[in-house]
Amino acid sequence: MSDLKEEINVNRDWSLNVNLSGLNAPTGQKNLEVPEGYYKAKVTDMYVNPEKNPNRVVLKLTINEGPFSGTVRTDGMSIPKSEDDKVRYYWRGLAESAGYTPAMLDGGSIALGRDTFINRDVSIYFAPKEKSADGYERITYLAPAEWELQRRGFMAKQGMTPGGEGKGADVKPAVLGGVGGGSSSSNGTGGTTSKNDVLAKLGLGGGANA
């Protein structure tokens, strides 16, 4: 005998109007425990909450590779208060991680905003609470080539073999402040790290492009 009961007094003739464009479907993985390691993630949101802390930019990062793909982690960056504020170093790390080159960042004062980073891939080192000295999750943003070097060293210490040689090393820059992912092509400003450059740094042959 079926244990399904026929519902009565319900309306099955329903409809709604809703805009679903530009949304990320929930994966159910937000609260997964992510182990220490090196990950590729996408900046899926970036905002300031004036009621909680008007001087801090909140970042939502969605891991987009590997078994933890779809998992969201939250980070934050303080807004620099002066020309010599040390937090500027962390913003530099975020910008390089997002594919912006030294040639694009060394021209003096630049304007950064949500469109500078939103939907761009970033290369990160993630440490869970138990691996962090202050008891909080820690995220470090790394330029793609540096991320690859550190990832290889980390995996070697773990007795693991890095997969996907050169993965993450070919992120190309885009116009600073442009919207889009890290696959945008160079705009001719120079400073692009080529695959051969990265392989050379890793001791795998190759050389710098002219």
BELUR-V198884 format. One record per residue. N is the residue number from 1. RES is the residue in one small letter. BURIAL is + if it has 24 or more other ideal C-beta (glycine too) atoms within 12 Angstrom, else -. D_FIRST is the distance of its C-alpha to the first C-alpha in whole Angstrom. Layout:
((N RES BURIAL D_FIRST) (N RES BURIAL D_FIRST))
This chain:
((1 m - 0) (2 s - 4) (3 d - 6) (4 l - 9) (5 k - 11) (6 e - 13) (7 e - 17) (8 i - 19) (9 n - 23) (10 v - 23) (11 n - 26) (12 r - 25) (13 d - 28) (14 w - 30) (15 s - 33) (16 l - 36) (17 n - 39) (18 v - 40) (19 n - 42) (20 l - 40) (21 s - 44) (22 g - 45) (23 l - 42) (24 n - 41) (25 a - 37) (26 p - 36) (27 t - 35) (28 g - 34) (29 q - 37) (30 k - 39) (31 n - 39) (32 l - 39) (33 e - 42) (34 v + 45) (35 p - 47) (36 e + 51) (37 g + 52) (38 y + 53) (39 y + 51) (40 k + 51) (41 a + 50) (42 k + 50) (43 v + 52) (44 t + 49) (45 d + 50) (46 m + 53) (47 y - 55) (48 v - 57) (49 n - 55) (50 p - 58) (51 e - 57) (52 k - 56) (53 n - 59) (54 p - 61) (55 n - 63) (56 r - 60) (57 v + 58) (58 v + 54) (59 l + 53) (60 k + 49) (61 l + 49) (62 t + 46) (63 i + 46) (64 n + 46) (65 e + 46) (66 g - 45) (67 p - 41) (68 f + 42) (69 s - 42) (70 g + 41) (71 t + 42) (72 v + 44) (73 r + 47) (74 t + 49) (75 d + 53) (76 g + 56) (77 m + 60) (78 s - 62) (79 i - 65) (80 p - 68) (81 k - 71) (82 s - 74) (83 e - 75) (84 d - 75) (85 d - 72) (86 k - 70) (87 v - 67) (88 r - 68) (89 y - 68) (90 y + 64) (91 w + 64) (92 r + 66) (93 g + 64) (94 l + 61) (95 a + 63) (96 e + 64) (97 s + 60) (98 a + 59) (99 g + 62) (100 y + 65) (101 t + 68) (102 p - 71) (103 a - 73) (104 m + 71) (105 l + 71) (106 d - 74) (107 g - 76) (108 g - 76) (109 s - 74) (110 i - 71) (111 a - 68) (112 l + 65) (113 g - 62) (114 r - 58) (115 d - 59) (116 t + 61) (117 f + 58) (118 i + 54) (119 n + 52) (120 r + 55) (121 d + 54) (122 v + 55) (123 s + 56) (124 i + 55) (125 y + 55) (126 f + 53) (127 a + 53) (128 p - 50) (129 k - 51) (130 e - 51) (131 k - 54) (132 s - 56) (133 a - 59) (134 d - 58) (135 g - 54) (136 y - 53) (137 e + 52) (138 r - 55) (139 i + 55) (140 t + 58) (141 y + 59) (142 l + 61) (143 a + 63) (144 p + 61) (145 a + 63) (146 e + 64) (147 w + 60) (148 e + 60) (149 l + 63) (150 q + 61) (151 r + 58) (152 r + 59) (153 g - 61) (154 f + 58) (155 m - 56) (156 a - 59) (157 k - 59) (158 q - 55) (159 g - 56) (160 m - 54) (161 t - 55) (162 p + 55) (163 g - 53) (164 g - 54) (165 e - 58) (166 g + 59) (167 k + 56) (168 g + 57) (169 a + 60) (170 d + 61) (171 v + 60) (172 k + 62) (173 p + 64) (174 a + 63) (175 v - 66) (176 l + 65) (177 g - 63) (178 g + 62) (179 v - 58) (180 g + 56) (181 g + 55) (182 g + 57) (183 s - 58) (184 s + 60) (185 s - 63) (186 s + 67) (187 n - 69) (188 g - 72) (189 t - 73) (190 g - 73) (191 g + 72) (192 t + 69) (193 t + 68) (194 s + 67) (195 k + 65) (196 n - 68) (197 d + 70) (198 v + 66) (199 l - 67) (200 a - 70) (201 k + 69) (202 l + 67) (203 g - 70) (204 l - 68) (205 g - 71) (206 g - 71) (207 g - 73) (208 a - 74) (209 n - 74) (210 a - 77))
